[in-house]
Amino acid sequence: MQRQLSGLICYVAGLVVRIILDMAKFPFGKFLRARPDSCQVFGNWIFNALYALAGVSFWRGVWFLLRIDVGIETYKLLFVLLGSLFVLVLNKVPKSLISSPLAISI
């Protein structure tokens, strides 16, 4: 149970942080434009670092839960990966790191 909880927390935390940062991107950019150049560079760096960390957390959680749920056997992972890719292609999901999981759930 502890291992599943670790993967689930990474997955949910990464997803929530990425959604919040996506919603705050334009207001934050507008706020930074009124600041000096050094503040803009530092603010953009912090924003991008948080966005990247949330992405890593999200995908770590996905792969961790997949390994626990499906197992580590190559043919099972390959089947799940190809099946998921097929579903995404059928749904015409845009190529984005965060859009794929959200498109399936909507």
Sequence and secondary structure as in RCSB ss.txt:
>XXXX:A:sequence
MQRQLSGLICYVAGLVVRIILDMAKFPFGKFLRARPDSCQVFGNWIFNALYALAGVSFWRGVWFLLRIDVGIETY
KLLFVLLGSLFVLVLNKVPKSLISSPLAISI
>XXXX:A:secstr
 HHHHHHHHHHHHHHHHHHHHHHHHHHHHHHHHTS HHHHHHHHHHHHHHHHHHHHHHHHHHHHHHHHHH S HH
HHHHHHHHHHHHHHHTT  S TTHHHHHHH 
